[in-house]
Amino acid sequence: MSSGLLLVLMGGLFLLLGYMGVPVAFAIIAGVLAATAFTPISFQSMVGQLFHGIDSETLLAVPFFLLVGELMSSADVTHRMIRLAQTLVGHLRGGLAQVVTLFSMFFAGISGSSAADVAVLSRTVAPEMDKERYDRAFTAALIASASTMANLIPPSIMAVVYGATGNVSIGGLFLGGVVPGVLIGVGLMIYSYFFGPVGTMKKRARLVDIFVAARGSALPMVIPVIIMGGILTGWFTPTEAGMAAAAYILLVLIPVLNPRHVRRLPGDFMYTGLLYSLPLAAVAGASAFGWMLAYLRGPDTVAEYISYYAGTDPRMIMLLLVALFVILGDFIDAIPAIIIFMPIINKLTQVGRINPVHMGVVIITTLVFGLITPPYGLSLLIASKFVGVPFYRAMLRSFPLYIVFFATIAFTVLFPDVVLWLPKQLLPQSVGCFPNPNGTGWICPR
C-alpha cells in the first residue's frame, strides 16, 4: 500500500472513531496500529514509541501546573483575586463581564489550564451574573472565551507541550504568549463594554478598597513571580518552577489562608492525577501518530503543497498554517494536534526561515481558538454545562467574539517584532540572540 493511502487510512480511521465517541487517545492509537500493519514496522516498536512519547522530563511540568490550578480553586483562594478584579473594573458597563476577563488574566498566570479557569468562573462569578440577569448563553460564551488566555499568558500547558515536542524554548514561548493573551483580554473587555449586557452599574471602588483587595490577593499573586522569575533568572526549569509553585501553595498559601483545606489535599492530588492521565494518554498516541506521519513522509508532502502556494514567504506560510489549524482545531484537541503535526510545523519553519518561537506562538494562538469553536469546542462545552445552557445557544453567542480571535491571530502573524519583543528583552537566547562579541548587549536575527 502506498504512503498516501496509508496516511488516508490512518487519519480517516482516527476521525471516524473520534466521531463515534471513542476517546481521542484510543482513536489515535487505533489509526496508528492500523497503518503499522501495512508497513515493515513491528507492533512492538510502535508500542515502544508510545512510551517514548511521554518519556520526557519537560512534560513533568504539566501535572505540577495542573496541581497549582486545582489547589487554587479547590482551596477557595481565588475569591481574593476575584475581589481585586471587582474593585478595579466592577464599576464599568457590564461590570461582571469585565470581572470575568480580568480575573482570567490573573488566573492565567497561575494555572495554565483553560478547564480550571472555566471551573472557577462557573462556580463563582457565573451565579452572580445570573442574579443580575445576564443572558446565560452570553455568560457561557464569555467564560469560555476568556479561559483561552490560560494557554497564552504564562505558564501555559500548551507552550510546555509545544516546547518539549518541537525542541523550542519554553521560556521564550511563555513570554511570546503574553502579547496575544493580553490582546484577547482587551478585545473581550472592549466587546463587553460596547456590545455586551449592561448589568448592574456599581459605584467606583475607593482607593482604600483597592488597596485592601490588593493586599488580600498579594499572596496568590506571588505564584506568577515564582514561576516566571525562576525561569527568567535561570534558577528553575519549567518543571522545577511548577514544583516550586505547588510547594509554595502547600506550605504557605493554604496554611495561611485556608488551613482547614489541609484535610482535602489527598483528594486534590488524586484529582490532579486523573486530570493528567487524560492528556498524557493522548500525548503518547499523538507521538506515535506523528512518528508514523514522518515515516510516511507526510511532512514533506504537506510542506511541498504549502510551499507551492506560499513559496518561502514566512507570512504566507503562517497564514496557510493558520487556516489549516483553524479547521483542525474544530475537530481535534490542541495537545494531540501539536504533537501530530509538529514534523510539518518544523519543516515549514525551516522553509520560511521563521523564528521557532514566533511560529509556536502563532500555532498556539490559533489552537486556543479551537476551544470555543464547534463541534469540539472543549471550553465552550464545559462552560455551557456548568452554566446550565444548551451548547447551541452558547455557540451562537460566541460567534461575535470570534472577531477578537481573528484580529489577534492576524496581529500575531503580521507583527513578529511586537510578539518577540519580550523574549528578546528578558530571555534573548530563547529567540536565537547571542552575546555581542564586540561589546555589551545581544545580537538578534531578523
C-alpha positions in Angstrom: 0.0 0.0 0.0 1.3 3.4 -0.9 2.3 6.1 1.6 -0.6 8.3 0.5 -3.2 5.6 1.1 -1.7 4.7 4.5 -1.9 8.4 5.5 -5.6 8.4 4.4 -6.2 5.2 6.3 -4.5 6.4 9.5 -6.2 9.8 9.5 -9.6 8.6 8.3 -9.8 5.8 11.0 -8.8 8.3 13.7 -11.6 10.8 12.7 -14.2 8.1 12.2 -13.6 6.6 15.6 -13.5 10.0 17.2 -16.9 10.9 15.8 -18.2 7.5 17.0 -17.4 8.6 20.5 -14.1 6.7 21.1 -11.8 8.6 23.4 -9.2 10.6 21.5 -6.2 8.7 22.7 -7.6 5.3 21.7 -8.8 6.6 18.3 -5.3 7.9 17.6 -3.6 4.7 18.6 -6.1 2.6 16.5 -5.2 4.7 13.4 -1.5 4.2 14.0 -1.7 0.5 14.6 -3.9 0.0 11.5 -1.3 1.8 9.4 1.6 -0.2 11.1 0.0 -3.5 9.9 0.8 -2.5 6.3 4.4 -1.4 6.9 7.6 -3.3 7.9 7.5 -1.8 11.3 6.7 -4.2 14.2 3.9 -3.6 16.6 6.5 -3.9 19.4 8.4 -0.9 18.0 5.3 1.1 17.8 4.3 0.3 21.4 7.8 1.4 22.4 7.2 4.7 20.5 4.0 5.2 22.6 6.1 5.2 25.8 8.9 7.2 24.2 6.4 10.0 23.5 5.8 10.5 27.2 9.3 9.8 28.4 10.2 13.5 28.8 11.3 15.3 31.9 9.9 18.6 30.5 6.4 17.2 30.3 6.5 16.8 34.1 5.8 20.5 34.3 2.2 19.8 33.1 1.0 17.9 36.3 2.5 20.5 38.5 0.8 23.3 36.7 -2.5 21.3 36.9 -1.9 20.8 40.6 -1.4 24.5 41.1 -4.7 25.3 39.4 -6.6 22.6 41.2 -5.2 23.7 44.7 -6.1 27.3 44.0 -9.6 26.6 43.0 -10.3 23.8 45.5 -8.9 25.7 48.5 -11.2 28.7 47.5 -8.2 31.1 47.4 -9.3 32.5 44.0 -12.1 34.6 45.6 -9.5 37.1 46.7 -8.3 37.6 43.1 -12.0 38.0 42.0 -12.5 40.7 44.6 -9.5 42.6 43.3 -10.8 42.3 39.8 -14.2 43.6 41.0 -12.7 46.7 42.7 -10.7 47.5 39.5 -13.3 47.1 36.8 -16.6 46.3 38.5 -17.9 49.8 38.0 -17.7 49.7 34.2 -20.6 48.9 31.9 -21.1 45.2 32.0 -19.2 45.1 35.3 -19.3 41.3 36.0 -18.4 40.6 32.3 -15.3 42.8 32.8 -14.5 40.9 36.0 -14.6 37.6 34.2 -12.0 38.7 31.7 -9.7 40.5 34.2 -9.8 37.6 36.6 -9.0 35.2 33.7 -5.8 37.3 33.1 -4.9 36.9 36.8 -5.6 33.2 37.0 -3.9 32.5 33.6 -0.7 33.5 35.3 -1.2 30.7 37.8 -2.8 27.6 36.4 -2.0 27.4 32.6 -5.3 25.4 32.2 -8.4 26.6 30.4 -10.5 23.9 32.0 -9.5 25.1 35.5 -10.3 28.7 34.6 -13.8 27.7 33.3 -14.5 25.7 36.5 -13.5 28.5 38.8 -15.5 31.2 37.0 -18.6 28.9 36.6 -18.7 28.3 40.3 -18.0 31.9 41.5 -18.9 34.7 39.0 -21.5 32.9 36.9 -24.1 32.7 39.7 -23.7 36.4 40.4 -24.1 37.2 36.7 -27.3 35.1 36.7 -28.6 37.2 39.6 -28.0 40.3 37.6 -30.0 38.8 34.7 -27.1 38.4 32.3 -28.1 36.1 29.5 -26.7 32.6 30.4 -25.6 31.9 26.8 -23.5 35.1 26.9 -22.1 34.2 30.3 -21.0 30.7 29.0 -19.6 32.2 25.8 -17.6 34.9 27.6 -16.2 32.5 30.3 -15.1 30.0 27.6 -13.5 32.8 25.5 -11.7 34.3 28.5 -10.4 30.9 29.6 -8.4 30.6 26.4 -5.9 33.2 27.9 -4.7 30.5 30.3 -3.0 28.8 27.3 -1.3 32.0 26.2 -0.3 34.0 29.3 2.4 32.1 31.1 2.6 29.5 32.4 0.9 27.7 29.5 0.5 23.9 29.3 0.2 24.1 25.5 3.5 26.0 25.5 5.2 23.3 27.6 3.9 20.6 25.2 4.9 22.6 22.1 8.4 23.3 23.5 9.0 19.8 24.6 7.8 18.3 21.3 9.4 20.8 18.9 12.6 21.5 20.9 11.7 25.2 21.2 12.5 27.3 24.3 9.5 27.1 26.7 10.6 30.3 28.4 10.5 32.0 25.0 7.0 30.7 24.3 5.8 31.8 27.7 7.0 35.4 27.1 5.8 35.4 23.5 2.3 34.4 24.5 1.9 37.5 26.6 1.0 39.8 23.7 -1.7 37.7 22.1 -3.0 36.8 25.6 -3.4 40.4 26.6 -4.8 41.3 23.2 -7.6 38.7 23.6 -8.3 40.0 27.1 -8.5 43.7 26.0 -10.6 42.7 23.0 -13.1 40.8 25.2 -13.4 43.7 27.6 -14.0 46.2 24.7 -16.7 43.9 23.3 -18.3 43.5 26.7 -18.3 47.3 27.3 -19.9 48.3 24.0 -21.9 45.3 22.9 -22.5 43.1 26.0 -25.3 43.2 28.6 -25.3 46.3 30.8 -25.5 44.5 34.1 -25.9 46.4 37.4 -23.9 49.6 37.4 -21.9 49.8 40.6 -20.0 52.7 42.2 -16.3 53.1 41.5 -14.3 51.5 44.3 -12.4 53.8 46.6 -8.6 53.7 46.7 -8.7 52.2 50.1 -10.9 49.4 48.8 -8.5 48.7 46.0 -5.6 48.7 48.5 -7.4 46.2 50.8 -8.3 43.9 47.8 -4.7 44.1 46.5 -3.3 43.3 49.9 -5.7 40.3 50.2 -4.6 38.9 46.9 -0.9 39.6 47.4 0.0 36.0 48.4 -1.7 34.3 45.4 -0.1 36.9 43.1 3.3 35.7 44.2 2.8 32.5 42.2 3.4 34.0 38.7 6.5 35.7 40.1 7.9 32.4 41.4 7.2 30.7 38.0 8.4 33.3 35.6 11.0 34.8 37.9 12.6 31.4 38.4 12.7 30.6 34.7 14.0 34.0 33.6 16.8 34.1 36.2 17.8 30.5 35.3 17.1 29.3 38.8 14.3 26.9 37.7 13.5 24.8 34.7 9.7 24.9 33.8 9.3 21.6 35.7 11.1 22.9 38.7 9.1 26.2 38.6 5.9 24.2 38.7 7.2 22.2 41.7 8.2 25.4 43.5 4.8 27.0 42.9 3.0 23.9 44.2 5.3 23.8 47.2 4.5 27.5 47.9 0.8 26.8 47.8 1.1 23.8 50.1 3.5 25.3 52.6 2.4 29.0 52.6 -0.8 29.8 50.9 -3.1 27.1 52.2 -1.8 27.1 55.8 -2.2 30.9 56.0 -5.4 31.5 54.0 -7.4 28.3 54.4 -5.8 25.8 56.9 -8.9 23.7 57.1 -8.3 22.6 53.5 -5.3 20.5 54.5 -7.7 17.6 55.1 -8.8 17.7 51.5 -5.3 17.6 50.0 -5.3 13.9 49.2 -8.4 14.4 47.1 -6.7 17.3 45.2 -3.7 15.1 44.4 -5.8 12.2 43.2 -8.0 14.5 41.0 -4.9 16.1 39.5 -3.5 12.7 38.7 -6.8 11.9 36.9 -6.7 15.2 35.0 -3.1 14.5 33.9 -3.9 11.0 32.8 -6.2 12.2 30.1 -3.7 14.4 28.1 -0.9 12.0 28.9 -2.6 9.2 27.1 -3.3 11.5 24.2 0.3 12.6 24.1 1.5 9.0 23.9 -0.8 8.2 21.0 -0.1 11.5 19.2 3.6 11.0 19.5 3.3 7.6 17.7 1.0 9.2 15.1 3.5 12.0 14.4 6.3 9.4 14.2 4.3 7.4 11.6 3.4 10.5 9.8 7.1 11.4 9.5 7.9 7.8 8.4 5.4 8.0 5.6 6.9 11.4 4.5 3.7 13.2 5.3 5.5 16.4 6.4 7.4 16.6 3.1 4.2 16.2 1.2 2.3 18.9 3.1 5.3 21.2 3.1 5.7 20.9 -0.6 2.0 21.6 -1.1 2.0 24.7 1.1 5.3 25.9 -0.4 3.8 25.6 -3.9 1.3 28.3 -3.0 3.3 30.3 -0.4 6.9 29.9 -1.7 9.3 30.8 1.1 7.2 33.9 2.2 7.0 33.4 6.0 3.8 35.3 6.4 2.0 33.3 3.6 3.3 30.1 5.1 2.0 31.0 8.6 -1.4 32.2 7.2 -1.9 28.9 5.4 -0.9 27.0 8.6 -3.4 29.2 10.5 -6.1 28.2 8.0 -5.2 24.5 8.4 -5.2 24.7 12.3 -8.4 26.7 12.5 -10.1 23.7 10.7 -8.2 21.1 12.7 -9.0 22.8 16.0 -12.7 22.3 15.3 -12.2 18.5 15.4 -9.0 17.7 17.4 -7.8 18.7 20.8 -4.9 21.1 20.8 -2.3 19.0 22.5 -2.6 16.0 20.1 -2.8 18.4 17.2 0.5 20.0 18.3 2.3 16.6 18.6 0.9 15.1 15.4 1.7 18.0 13.2 5.0 19.1 14.8 7.0 17.5 12.0 5.1 19.5 9.4 5.5 22.7 11.5 9.2 22.2 11.9 9.6 21.6 8.2 7.8 24.8 7.2 9.6 26.7 9.9 12.8 25.9 8.1 11.4 26.5 4.6 10.2 30.0 5.6 13.2 30.7 7.9 10.7 31.6 10.6 11.7 32.1 14.2 10.6 28.9 16.0 9.3 30.9 19.0 7.2 33.1 16.7 5.9 30.1 14.9 5.0 28.4 18.2 3.1 31.5 19.4 1.1 31.7 16.2 0.2 28.0 16.3 -0.8 28.1 20.0 -2.9 31.3 19.5 -4.7 29.6 16.6 -5.3 26.3 18.5 -6.8 28.1 21.6 -9.4 29.5 19.2 -10.5 25.9 18.7 -11.5 25.7 22.3 -14.6 27.8 21.5 -15.5 26.5 18.0 -18.0 23.8 17.2 -18.3 20.8 17.1 -15.4 20.2 19.6 -15.0 23.5 21.5 -14.0 21.9 24.8 -14.0 25.1 26.9 -17.4 26.1 25.4 -18.8 22.6 26.1 -17.6 22.7 29.7 -18.8 26.3 30.3 -22.3 25.6 28.8 -22.7 22.6 31.0 -21.6 24.4 34.2 -23.7 27.5 33.5 -26.7 25.4 32.5 -27.4 26.5 29.0 -27.7 24.4 25.7 -24.5 24.2 23.8 -26.0 25.6 20.6 -27.1 28.8 22.4 -23.7 29.4 23.9 -22.2 28.7 20.5 -24.4 31.4 18.8 -23.4 34.0 21.5 -19.7 33.2 20.9 -19.8 33.9 17.2 -19.3 37.7 17.6 -16.4 37.1 19.9 -14.6 35.3 17.0 -13.7 38.7 15.7 -11.4 39.2 18.7 -9.6 36.0 18.0 -9.2 36.5 14.2 -7.8 40.0 14.9 -5.4 38.7 17.5 -4.2 35.8 15.2 -3.6 38.3 12.3 -1.7 40.6 14.6 0.5 37.8 15.8 1.3 36.7 12.3 1.9 40.2 10.8 3.9 41.8 13.7 6.6 39.3 14.8 8.7 42.1 16.3 6.0 43.0 18.8 5.4 39.4 19.7 9.1 38.7 20.2 9.9 41.9 22.0 9.5 40.5 25.5 11.6 37.3 24.7 14.3 39.5 23.2 14.4 41.7 26.3 14.1 39.2 29.1 15.3 35.9 27.6 17.2 36.8 24.4 18.9 33.4 23.9 15.4 31.8 23.6 14.9 33.5 20.2 18.4 32.9 18.8 20.1 36.0 20.1 23.8 35.7 21.0 26.2 38.0 23.0 27.8 40.8 21.1 31.4 39.8 20.6 32.4 43.5 20.3 30.8 44.8 23.4 27.8 44.6 25.6 24.3 43.6 24.6 22.9 40.9 22.3 22.7 40.4 18.5 19.4 39.0 17.4 18.5 37.6 14.0 15.8 39.3 12.0 
